[in-house]
Structures are given as C-alpha cells and as structure tokens.
Amino acid sequence: MKRRFPRHAIPIGSLVLCWTPGAAQVRERIPANAGDWKPAEAPGVYDSRTVYDYMDGGAELYLSYGMNALGVQVYTKAGAPAITLNLFEMQSAPGAYGVFTYERLDGDAGIGQGSEYASGILRFWQGRHFVFMQALEEAPGVKEAMFALGRDVAARLGPGSPLPRLPSALPPEGLRPLTVRYLLGRQLIEALEAFAVDNALVLPVRCEAVLGRYGHPGRGERILIVKYPDLPAAKKGLESFLTPRAGLPGRPFKGPEGWSVAGLAEDFAILVLGAETPTLATRQFETTARRLQEVLR
C-alpha cells in the first residue's frame, strides 16, 4: 500500500535519479523490534527508481536532497496503533541535514544530530541518514516506544557528521532558528520562494543555498544565500533578479513586500527580502556578506 507523505510539491522533471548499493545496506540498520511492537512483515527497501511504489506524493523532496535508499518497517502491537519507521540513506550528510530542516517546526527531541517530535511524528537526522517515524494515534506507550526505537536506530547509524558551513553565514540576531532551510536544488528554492519560480535566479538544477526568516512570523525579513558554479554565473543570476525590479547591486529598493537588497560575495548571491526599512535591509546584507567571507576562509 502506498503511504502519503505531507510534503511541498516539487517538480521532478529535471531531477537526476540514481541508484547505489545503499538499498541493500539500509535493511541491516532496521531494528528487529520496537519494544512490545513487532514487525508486521519483512521490511521494504526502495531506491530512487522504486520509491514511487511506496510514496503517494512527496518522493520529489527526498530525491532533490539526493536519496540513495529507503528502508521501511511497520511495527504492530495488539490493541495499539502501528508504528512506521522510514529510514532514508542520502548521498551525503548535507542531504540528510537539509531534508530534516525543510519542514522543521519544533524544538530538539534529543535523538541523533537534530530531531523533533509532535503529534505522533518523530523526525531526526544523523550522518547520511534521515528518519521519519509515525504513529497514527498517540495512544499510551506509543511515544515511549517511538523514542526507544529512535535511539536504537541512531545507535546503528554510526558517528555523526559536521554541519554544513553555509547556514552559519546567516546573522544570528533576530533569526528564528526553526525557520532555517538548507537547500540543495533549484526546485527546493522555487517551492519556498514564489519570486524564484521559472528559474528567475538562473540557477543550475543542483546548487547549495540557505534560507532564514527573521523577526515576527509574517512580518520579518528573509535572507537567502545561494552558491553559483562561478562568478560569471552569479553575476548573471543577480542581474536576472535585479533588472525587472530596477534594483542596483548592494542598494536597497522597495517592492510589494518591503525593502530588499541583493548583491554578490564572490560566487554567492545574497538576497535580503521584505525588510521593514532600507536601513535594516542594508545592515542585514552587510552583516551576511561579512559572515559569509568568514565562512569561506
């Protein structure tokens, strides 16, 4: 039976699908039991070509972040809701970290390198792996069983990996940490930022970016940092953004959302969007550019 994952719609047309031996290895990291919950059947294992046999929507998100393999195990207990474990192996640790950040809403739950729990859903990442665990009802003992299962899985995944450096370029003052999204593809940026659709930033399919939101929800500014393949490509992308807005590099301009500033730091584009004042937009741009230079050293 296909299972539905609540994910943003991401176009799949230009994604590059690949397969690695991880589809066989991920099975070995699935625990035999989850406390009193026992396997309903043998675990399912999927790669980037067969994942659509399992997911009814949502696969594009994981493929955008470089999914290698997915292991699925359903655990059942008489009189209790089932617990479904989805263990993703990604091509890289940044991919696992990124997919975790993409819909993060809650504080850390204390499992793996970053985690959250809410309403019967436990999510965490560690190394090249991302875990999505769900129970359809928070009946007695379910949360405890899920956390114990999560710790068991984390112990099987080996040591963690360093965080990507780019998110540390975001200025910390006023940043809402749970809004930080680490992105590894053009489609991911377009799914979160309406202005970027139809490749308005002239980006390659695969690119590194980070997006952070500031101030109060619905009112604060946003900062987007995007890595281009080289300086000429970055200049072309910045020009594509600024020209229809009659903006100049590094200078504030006003739009429907508020004040914005866009410019380059080597082959990175920095966009401050929707600030309340031109002074704030300029200060955030300059602070981000300075922090980015420190990250690049």
N, C-alpha and C positions, 0 to 999 in steps of 0.2 A: 504494500500500500504506500502511495506517495504521501509525504508529510509536508505541510505548508510551513514555510519559514517567513516570519514577518520582516520583510526587507524592502528597502527602496528599489524602485525599478531602475535597472542599469542596462543600457543597450549592449547586446552581445556581439553585434556584427563584426567588430574589428578585434575582438579578443583572440589571443593565441592560445589554443588548447594544447596541452602536452601530457604525457604520461611518464611516470618514473616508477621504480620498484617499490616506492613507499606504500603502494596499495597493498602489498603483501605484508610489509613490516608493521603497519598500523594495527593489524589484528592482534599482534603479540602484546600490545600495550593496553588492551581492554581487560579489566578485571573479571574474574570468573563470577563473582557475586557482588551485590551491593548490600551487605548486611543480611537481613532476612529476605531481601528481594533477590530472586533467582532469574537466570536468563530464560526468556520465553522461547528462544530458538537460537540457532547459531548466529554469530554476528554477521552483519552485511558489510562488505567492503566495496568502495566505489572509487573510480578515478575520474579525471576531468571529462572523459567521454561518456561515462555511465552515470554520473551524478544526477542527471535529469530523470533517471529511473526511480530515484528516491525523493528528490525535492520537486514539489509543485510550486515553482517560483522561488527566487532567492539564490539560485546557484550562481548567477552572474556576479554577485558580490564576492563570493569566495574565489571564483576564477579570476576576477580582477586583481585580487591580492596574491595570486599565484598558488592556488590549491594543487597539491600533488595527489592527496588521497583523503578519503573519509571512511572512518570505521564507525559503525552504528550497532549499538546493543540495547535491546529493550529488556528491562528487568521487571518482574511481576511478583506480587505477593497477594495471597487470597484476602479479599476484603479491603484492599488498598489500591490507590491509583498506581499505574505503571510509571516507571522512571525510564526515560530515554536518554542515552548517552550518545552524543555526536562528537567524535574525536577527529579533528582536521589536522593533517600534516601539510604544512605550507612549504614552498620552495625556500623560504628564508625566515629568519626571526622577525625582521621588519614587517613581513607579510602577516605573521601571526599577531604581532602587536597592533598593526593597522586595523585588521578586521575586528579586533577587540575594541578599539577606540571608536569605530564607525558609528555605533549606536549606544555608546556608554551613557548611562543616566544616573547610576547610584554609586555610593562610596565603596571602598575596597572591602571585600569579604574575607580576606586573609588566606587566599589559596593561590598558588602559583606566583607569577610576577606581577599580576594585576587581575582583579576579579570584581564581580558584583553579583548580588543576589536580590531578586524581587519577584513576588507573585509566582513562585514555583519554577523560576528560571535561574540557573547558576551559569555564569559565563566566566572563563578565565583563559589566560594565555601563559605559556612557558616555553622558552626556546622557539623552535619552529612549529609549535603546536598551539591550536586554539580549541577550546572545549565549550560546547553548548549543551547544557543538560536541562531537561524539562520534565516536570510532572504536571498533569492537567488539573490537579487539585492539591492544596496544601493540607492534607489530612494528617492526623497525629503520627509523628515519627518520620514523615517524608523528608522534611528539611534536614533532619539529623542524618538520615540515610544518604541524602544527596551530598552533604558536606563530607561525610566519611568517604563516599565514592570519589568525590573530587580530590581529596587528599591522597587517596590511593592512586588515582591516575597521575597526579602531579609527581608522586614519588617514582613512577615508572618512566617519566619523560626525561630524566637526567637533568643536568645543570641548566640554569637559565642563560640568557644571552644579554649583552649590553643593549640598552635602549638606543634607538636611532638618535643621532645628534640634532637633527633639524628642529624637532619640537622645542628644544631648549633655546632657540633663537626668538621665540615669542616672548615679549616683555611680560614679566610676572605680575606687575601692578594692575589690578583690576581684571585680570584674566579669570574666567570661570573654568577651572581645570577640567571639569567633566564634559566641557564642550570641545576640547581639543580633538581634532580628527586628523590622523596621519594617513595620507592618501598615496597610492601607488599606481594611479592611472587616470587618464583624461576623463573617462566616463564617471569615475568617482567624484571628481571635481564638478562635473556638469550636473550630477544628481543632487549636489548640495547647494550649488550656486547657479541661479537662473541666468545670470548675465553671461555665464561661460558656455552655454549651450551652442551647438553648431560650431564647436571648436573656435570660439571667439578669441581665445588666447593663443591660437596657433601652436598647440602642444602636440607632441608625439603621443601615441597610444599609451606607452609606458613612460611614466615620469614620477618624480617624487615631489610631494607637496605636504604642507601642514596648514590647517585652518583652525583659528581660535576665536572665541567670542568674548566680549568684554562688557562690563557694566551690568545693567539690569536686563533680564530677558525681554526681548522685543524692542529694546531702546539703545543698547550699546553698540559700539563699532565692532567690526570683524577685521581680522588680519589674515591674509592668505600669502604664503611664501611658496613659490614654485621654482623647481630646478629645471633649467633648459639644457639641451645637449651641449650648447656652446654659446658664446656671446652674440654672434650674429642672429641665432635663433631667438635668444632672449630679447634683442632689440626689435625683431620683427613682431614678437608676441606683445611687447609693451606698446608698440605703435598701433597694433590692431585694437588694443583696449582703449588707448587714449584718443585716437583720431575721431571716432564718432562722438566722443564726449567733449571735444575741444579742450582737452587737457594737455598739460605740459609735464615732462618727467620731473618728479620731485616737488611739484607745485600743487597746492590744494585747489580743488574745483568742486562746485556744488552740483548735486544731482537730486533725483527724487527721494533718495534715502538719507541725504545729508551730505556732509563733506567727505571727500576722498582724496587720497594721494597715492600715486603709483610711480615706481622707479626701479632701477636695477642696482644690484650689488654683485658685481662680476656677472656670472651667468644665471643668477637668481632674479626673479621678479618679486617685488614686494608690493602688495596692494593693501592699503588701509581703506576700509569701506564703511560708509554710514556713520561717521563721527558727528558729534553734535556741533563742533566748532572747527574752523580751519586750523586753529592753534593746536587743538587736540590731535587732529589728523596728522599734522606735520610732526608733532612731538612723537607720536607713535611710530611714524615712518622712520624718523631719525634714530629712535631707540632700537627699532628692529634691525635697521641696517648695521648699527654698531654691534649689536649682539650677534648678528649673522657673521660678521667679519671675525669675531672671536671664535665662533663655532668652526669656521673654515680654517683656522690656523693649524 
